[in-house]
Each structure stands twice: as C-alpha cells, then as structure tokens.
Amino acid sequence: MKLLFLVRHAKSSWDDPTLDDHERPLNSRGMKNAPKMAQQLNAWQASPQLILTSSALRASETAYLMAKALHSKPKLESRTELYSESPFELLDIIRDCNDVVDRLMVVGHNPAMTDLANMLGFQTENIPTCGVLVVGFEVDCWQAVAETDATIFFYDYPKRLREKN
C-alpha cells in the first residue's frame, strides 16, 4: 500500500506587498500550525518517509516545520515544479516517486491541492491552509496510482483542531 499525504502550505504573510509570490514567508499563525498538524499525524502513527515540497518559501517553511516535528524524521526535497496550479502536474510528480517510499507527503498550493484531492475522490471546495489529507492506494508502485483507486484515511486542518477543543 502507498500512502499519500497532501498538505496545503500553512498561512502566509502579506506584510510586505513588494515580495514576489514565490518569496512570501509564513506568518506567525502558519509557523504555529505546521508543527501542530505534524503532531496530529504523529498521533495517527503513520508519518511520511519523504516530503516533496514546492520551492516557494511558504511551502518550504511548512514542510521544514512539519518534518522537524514528525517522529519519522522524513527526508525533505524541494521541487520547483510543485509550484504549480495543475493537479495533473502534481500527479505526474507523485507517479515518478521512487517505489522504495511507501509514505509520501507533498506540500503545495491551491488550487492544485484541492483539485487533486477532488480528483482522488475527496469532495471539498477548499483545502484550508495547513490542511492535511491522507489517501491510500492498494498498489506496489507510484506509477500505478489512479484517481479511482484512492481510499481516504485522514483529513484535518488547524481551524478544525480549534473547533474540537
């Protein structure tokens, strides 16, 4: 079985309107939420082995904070091609993943994250910032991942955590 963790980057800062979109950092809420969501995954006991992140600063910071908080201490790789609005590009990157990896996290951006989640059978209008969706596939290789074969295992996001408490 392959597990795919889809993560939309945490809340970004708009304090400096002169920054290029790619260079926008996380705000203080985003810096707090990323480790909290990693803790939710630690409690679930199925952490990723590898995190592929968009090269955009807010996504890279999210991925780093999550990797640091995850018990599995996953390897972290930045990919410029994940700075994309296309769910098809994300799916191509996922399908190219090394099959030694059974649990893969992808940290990226909307609308691609929400669109990919919907392609995989999860119905939502929007994955919120720092939202985490985990889907499983009964396959041995990432190349065999298909939209119709996904099983939804986990979905959470920071505002939902506050609603629970």
N, C-alpha and C positions, 0 to 999 in steps of 0.2 A: 504494500500500500504506500502511496505517496501522499503526503500532507502538504498543502499549500496554504501559507499564511499571507493574506492580502492586508496590507496596512496603508492607510492614507496618512501622510505626514501629519505631525502634530500642528497645533495652532501657530501660525507665523506672525511675525511683527510687521506692521506697516508704519513704524515710527519714522523711517527715512524714505520718503517717496522718490528720492533720486536713485535708489538702488535698483539695479537690474533685477527682474523677477527671479532669475536663477540664483542671485546672491542674497535673497531675503532670508534672514535667520528666524529661529523660533522666538516667540515671546515668552514671558515668564510662565504663563499657563501651559504652553507647549512643553517647556522644559520640565515641568512637574508631571504632566500627563503621560509622557512617553515611558518613564520608569514604572508608573502605576499600572499601565497596561501590560508591561512586561511581567509585573508581579501577578496579574491575573492569569497570564499564561503559565507562570511557574506553578501556580495553584492547580492548574489544569494538568500539569505534568507531561506535556508534550511540546517541548520547545524546539525551535528550528536549529538545524545544524549549520545552515548557511543563510546569510541575509544579503540579498541583492538590493541595492538602493539607488535611486535616482541620484545623479551628481549634484542636483540643486541643494543648496546649503540647508534649507529647512528639512528636506528628506534625509540628508546625510546625518544631520544632528539627531533627528528622530531615531534613525537606525542605530547610531552610536549609543545613545542613551538606553535604548532597548537592549542592545547586545550586552552592554555593561551590566544591566540588571537581570538578565536571563541566567538561570542556573546552568544551562547548556553551554554557555560561552561560545556562541556561534562565530564562525568566520564571517567577516564583513567585506563585501566587494561593492565598489561604486561603478555604476554604468551610466554613461551619458544617454544611451538610447532609452533608458527608463524615464527620462524627462520628456514624456510623451502624452498626448491626448488620446492615443489609439489603444483600445483594448486588444486589438489584433497584434500590435507590436509587442505588448506585454506577454500575450500568449505565446508568441514566437520565441521570446527570450526564455520563458518558462520551459518550453518544449526543448530548448537547447541545453538545459541544465544537465550536468553530469549525473548519471544514474546512481552513483555511489551515494548521493544525497537523497535521503528519503523525506526530509522535512525542510522545506524551503520557504523562507519569508521574502516577500517582495514589498519594498517600501516605495510608494509613488504618489501620484497626484490624481485629482479628479479633473475631468470626467472619466478618465480611463479606468480608475479603480472601481467606481460604481458601475460603469458599463460592463467591465469584465465580471464583476460579481453577478450582475443580472444575466450575462451570457451563461454563467455556471449554474443558474437556477435559483439564485437568491434574489428575491424581489424587494427592491428598495429604490426610493427616489434619490437617495443620497447617503453615501457612507460618510459620516461626520469626521472631522479632523481627529486623528489618532484612533480612528475606528479600526478594529481588527476582525477579520472574517477568516475562519479556518475551514477549508474544504478538503475532502479526501477523495482519492481516486483508487480504485481496485486495479492498479496496473503496476508493472515492474519497471517501466521506463517512462520518463517525462514526455518523450515523443508521442506516446500513446494517449496522453491526456486529451480528453474530449469534453466539450461542453455538456453533453447529455449524461455523462458518467459521474458527475460530481455529487458528493454527499456533504451536506452542511453539518459541521460539528460544533462550531463555536462562533458567536458574534457578540461583541461588546464594544463600548466606546465610553469615554470619560464622563459625559453628562449622564449616561445611564448608571454609572457607578454612583454618582451623587444621588440619583433618584432612589437607588436601592437602600442607601444609608439614611 
